[in-house]
Amino acid sequence: MLDYELTSTRIGQEATFYRPLRPGPSPVFLVAKRGFDLWFSVMLLPLLCVTSVMLLLLNPFFNSGPVFFVQIRMGRHCRPFLAYKFRSMSPRQRASRGPFDPLEADRIPALGGFIRRSRLDELPQVLNVIKGEMSLIGPRPDYVGHARHYNRTMPGYPPPIVPALLP
């Protein structure tokens, strides 16, 4: 467990940041965490395959367009990577949503709503975990445009750890 000191910084609305008092986790912990990430992700591959086939068959009827959604996300040390998800919204050319804009709920069809509620849309990210771009547990990876905004406005951003599938 890491020791943290609490610091508070005001940016528009009040935000709280935590700074580590000592260096990060031990190498043994990091190796064990990576081993767990790989083992659990490989165990999820059959579920990913079955879900992919089911969505491939259902998609033309309930959510026409590509099955997968690929988006550039910000990884560790501000390195961008492609995050894979099952597409849950109607496709459009280019997203123009800012970091604080509301979700466009009118673009979520019934099948997309189901895969969002069941969190199946996140399942393809086990491929990112296997590639080492994400971890299973930790902070979510930010969209690159949002990460650039946070980098300019938030002290201590980005966190020096691998983004994750589960918060």
C-alpha positions in Angstrom: 0.0 0.0 0.0 1.2 3.5 -0.8 1.3 6.3 1.7 -0.3 9.5 0.4 -0.5 13.1 1.5 -3.7 15.0 0.8 -3.4 18.3 -1.2 -6.2 20.4 -2.4 -6.0 22.6 -5.5 -8.8 24.9 -6.8 -9.5 24.7 -10.5 -12.8 26.1 -11.3 -14.6 23.8 -8.9 -12.6 22.3 -6.0 -10.6 19.2 -6.9 -8.5 17.0 -4.6 -5.2 15.4 -5.6 -3.1 12.8 -3.9 0.7 12.8 -4.0 2.7 9.8 -3.0 5.0 10.3 -0.1 7.4 7.5 -1.2 8.3 5.9 -4.5 5.8 3.6 -6.3 5.1 -0.1 -5.7 7.8 -2.7 -5.4 9.0 -4.6 -8.5 7.6 -7.8 -7.0 4.2 -6.2 -6.8 4.4 -4.9 -10.4 5.4 -8.4 -11.7 2.6 -10.1 -9.7 0.1 -7.5 -10.9 1.1 -8.0 -14.6 1.0 -11.7 -14.2 -2.5 -11.5 -12.7 -3.6 -9.1 -15.6 -2.3 -11.6 -18.2 -3.8 -14.7 -16.6 -7.2 -13.1 -16.1 -7.3 -11.5 -19.5 -6.5 -14.8 -21.2 -9.3 -16.4 -19.2 -11.7 -13.8 -20.6 -10.7 -14.4 -24.2 -13.3 -17.2 -24.8 -16.1 -14.8 -23.5 -14.7 -12.1 -25.8 -14.9 -14.5 -28.8 -18.5 -15.7 -28.0 -19.7 -12.1 -27.3 -18.0 -10.9 -30.6 -19.8 -13.5 -32.6 -23.2 -12.8 -31.0 -22.8 -9.1 -31.6 -21.6 -9.7 -35.1 -24.9 -11.6 -35.8 -27.2 -9.1 -33.9 -25.5 -5.9 -34.9 -27.0 -5.6 -38.5 -30.6 -5.7 -37.0 -30.3 -3.6 -33.9 -27.2 -1.4 -34.2 -26.1 -1.1 -37.8 -22.4 -0.2 -38.4 -19.1 -1.6 -37.2 -19.1 -3.9 -34.2 -15.9 -2.4 -32.7 -15.2 1.1 -31.7 -11.5 2.1 -31.6 -10.4 5.4 -29.9 -7.1 6.9 -29.1 -6.6 7.0 -25.3 -3.8 8.4 -23.2 -1.6 5.7 -21.6 1.3 5.7 -19.1 3.8 8.5 -19.6 1.4 10.3 -22.0 1.8 7.6 -24.7 -1.3 7.3 -26.8 -2.7 3.9 -27.6 -5.8 2.5 -29.4 -8.4 1.3 -27.0 -10.9 -1.3 -28.3 -14.5 -1.4 -27.3 -17.8 -2.9 -28.6 -19.6 0.0 -30.3 -22.7 1.0 -28.3 -23.6 4.3 -30.0 -24.8 5.0 -33.5 -21.7 5.9 -35.6 -20.9 9.4 -36.8 -18.0 11.1 -38.5 -16.2 12.9 -35.7 -16.9 13.4 -32.0 -16.8 17.0 -30.9 -17.7 16.4 -27.2 -15.6 18.3 -24.7 -14.4 16.8 -21.4 -17.4 18.3 -19.5 -20.2 17.9 -22.2 -23.1 15.6 -21.5 -23.5 12.1 -23.2 -25.5 12.1 -26.4 -28.1 9.5 -25.1 -30.2 9.8 -28.3 -27.3 8.0 -30.2 -27.6 4.8 -27.9 -29.8 2.2 -29.5 -31.4 -0.7 -27.5 -28.6 -3.1 -28.2 -26.0 -0.4 -27.3 -27.9 0.3 -24.0 -27.8 -3.4 -23.1 -24.1 -3.8 -23.7 -23.4 -0.6 -21.8 -25.5 -1.6 -18.8 -23.9 -5.1 -18.8 -20.4 -3.5 -19.3 -19.8 -5.9 -22.2 -18.7 -2.9 -24.3 -15.5 -2.9 -22.2 -14.7 -6.6 -22.9 -12.4 -6.0 -26.0 -10.1 -4.0 -23.7 -8.7 -7.3 -22.5 -6.7 -7.1 -25.7 -5.2 -3.8 -24.5 -4.4 -5.5 -21.2 -2.7 -8.4 -22.9 -0.7 -5.9 -25.0 0.4 -4.2 -21.8 -1.3 -0.9 -22.7 -3.7 -1.2 -19.8 -4.2 -3.0 -16.5 -7.3 -4.6 -15.2 -7.5 -2.4 -12.1 -6.5 1.2 -11.8 -7.5 4.6 -13.3 -9.4 4.7 -16.5 -7.5 5.9 -19.6 -8.5 9.4 -20.7 -9.5 10.3 -24.3 -6.5 12.1 -25.8 -8.3 15.4 -26.3 -9.5 15.4 -22.7 -6.1 14.3 -21.4 -4.5 17.3 -23.2 -7.0 19.6 -21.5 -6.3 18.0 -18.0 -2.6 18.2 -18.6 -2.8 22.0 -19.1 -5.2 22.6 -16.2 -4.5 20.0 -13.4 -1.3 19.9 -11.4 0.1 16.4 -11.1 -1.6 15.1 -14.2 -1.1 12.5 -15.7 -0.8 9.9 -12.9 2.5 7.9 -13.4 0.7 4.5 -13.6 -0.8 2.3 -16.2 -4.5 3.1 -17.1 -6.9 0.3 -16.3 -10.2 -1.5 -17.3 -11.7 -1.3 -13.8 -11.5 1.7 -11.6 
